[in-house]
Amino acid sequence: MDNKGGPGTADKACSAWSRLRGRALSRHRRVGKAAVAIATAAIVGTTGLGSAGAASTPTVNLTWWTMWSGATLQLLNQMVTQFNKTHPGIHVTETNIPSDATTSTAKLLSAIAAGDPPDIFTEWWPEIGSFAANGDLVAMGPYLTGQYAGFTKWEYPVAVQGGTYKGNLYAVPMSLNSWALYYNKGMLKKYGIKSPPKTLAQLDADQAKMWVTSNGRLQQMGFYPDVNGNGFQFYTSFFNATNCFNKAGKYDFEHCPGAQREMNWIASYAKYPYSQVMALQTAVGQVAGGQTDIWTRGLAGFVLSGPWEGAQNVPTSNPGMLGNFGVEAFPGTVPVPSTLGQGNFNIIPKGSAHPQQAFEFIAWLAGYHNEAFVGSIDPKGGWVPAGPSVTKAPAYQAWLKANPWLSGFLPQMTSPYTQAPALTPTQSQLFAAENTATNNVLQKIWTPQRALQYIDQQGNA
Amino acid sequence: MQATDSPPLPSAPPLPRAQRLSPSVHRRHTRAGLLFVSPWVIGFLCFFAYPFFATIYYSFTDFNGVGAAKFIGFTNYVNLFHDPLFRTSLFNTFYYTACELPLSTIAALGLALLLNMKVKGRAIYRTIFYIPSIVPLVASCMIFVWIFNPVSGIVNDLLTSAHLPAPNWFFSIAWSKPSFILLGLWGLGQPMVIYLAGLQGVPREMYEVAALDGAGPWRRLRYITIPMISPVILFNVVLQLVLCISYFTQAQVIENSDIGGPGTSTWFYVQYLYEQAFQFLKLGYSSAMAFFLFVVSGIIMVLLFRSSSRWVYYANEPR
């Protein structure tokens, strides 16, 4: 500036001082006003002159981490919206995290270690045993009182079994899986097969007619155990081999007759080209649980899958298959229909800020005292509910009536041969080992016995 | 520094008093210096030093990521050597490294030599060969799986039409590792550019003199080019070695639901470490795996650097 000491300097200085003083005064006024407001609020609060409701029932905010995207995420959002609408004291915020088991587990553990976990976390069952064993979960027993006293009796027994570790309930499914044999009607007709297989030998014989290779490349197949990642684990209930323990409580699949029968049956498929089946699976897009698989594309005669296959995958990826498929109980070696009881379980991580309200939300999601709403959502996802009373809901009944192929999925939920894998700290390792064992048997790398030994080694590690 | 017989330089005259820094100024400068380097120091301590020492500590414990770690001595290390999958993953990783490292070095150097030649459209060729390395890794993997799919991929279409055997590539035990090696060769752009920069630093006069002396292209390559760019080769080899030993992303993306498959033919070490840590929550065991890998990598690096004195030529260093 070149007018230092000039005529305008004093004016500017005065004007600057006035501005500063003005700001200071206005700050004093604001502070004064705030003090008056606080005092007024305190008086109103203590004398009960204000709105009593707003002050006494603050909203509890719950965070829910889920692992879905796409159409399923939209259904979950509908459920959250409905819950928030019907429960004014609780507000749930859903956050979608990657579905990869490793990533979601790491994220949850990091959040628990950091002391800021979500209130509810949806987990596919293999991890729950280790979480429970490590003390990372809140046991739900204390909340099973009052209106929730009958909750576990309300659930399917297999749902309780799948969420219980050492006698404590740690997880509640929002939906269960039920597995059965899908068949392609057109292919059965083409190969002169009059009815779907009722025995394992029949399935093996029927599917053998359907394999087509051209120019050294697989074009079509009958049935293959490892398609869609369905390894040893997924067939265990059909062979009564879900929970094979010895007297010491250790895994003992090697000496379990059901497991031996199952692994020998899987090994009988080693005559088919593993590499080509996997390549065909990748070529049609069944990657990371995608909705298109060899069967929905009409390239396989049979597949083991759940209600979502017909309810979601077929309409989405190949509507031409609608009306051209049927479902039968999977023909294992047990005398009655059965299935592997597993599902998508909700858990309350240790450190949850509001475990009571979290349990309330979890029970609501399962359909407890909420049958009508969940009964309208489950059909959209192709889900079997956690409790049988949901299936009585009008919307669910309408869905069953409109899709007769669903009829087999519900009765097998109460079959005495339906079992959930017992929760153990090493279940995740066991599951990975079962997949590795299946792959190695199908590629003739291991004998069935070696494969079962490996499963035991990993499960007991 | 190069040794010389020249007389020592006269020592610099002492600074005049006025120019000497007073202790307070010196302290202020030190504080300012430390302040400037503190972001790096803090980052190093938090993200390198602490995790490194924590890994060593946890490798002697039974720890699941939450709660207290239980000290168990060398149990994790003993268990490592009784774990068949540990051995398999180690073998697969070193198999991949042993094949990928020399192949990628030769291929990248070969490409750089070709692209260093004065040919028309050289810039276009350089761009074309560099482009694959800027394609995101996951996208590259998906493209590879697609074009190498034995049922529907274009590669087997071409092989079949040429009456050549069509392997099952990523889906076969015999071909899965070679497929990953091929995928590794796809992203050669990075080392190729570094080699190219090295080649352009070789003085042309040396080639001219060698040509005058009757040296052919092979001899010029053998006795001029390779020695002159040997520091660049060492740099690239070290870089590639680290990438090979820590091979993870491509395998994880391609195998997806069939981790390590088919069979255990592509069960790589870091994948196994990751699975143990974040799926099975065995953070103690995986820390032992990580520290073991660090020791093995360290030994390899030491051997590599010790051997470099025999084959790496630094112009300013006495031979």
Interface residues (C-beta under 8 A of the other chain):
Chain A: A101 T102 T103 T105 A106 L109 S110 I112 A113 E127 S130 N134 G135 D136 N215 G216 R217 L218 G229 Y274 S275 Q276 M278 A279 L280 T282 A283 V287 A288 G289 K350 T426 S428 Q429 A432 N435 T436 N439 N440 Q443 I445
Chain B: N64 G65 V66 G67 V145 N149 P150 V151 S152 N156 T160 A166 N168 F171 S172 I173 N256 S257 D258 I259 G260 G261 P262 G263 T264 Y274 E275 A277 F278 Q279 F280 L281
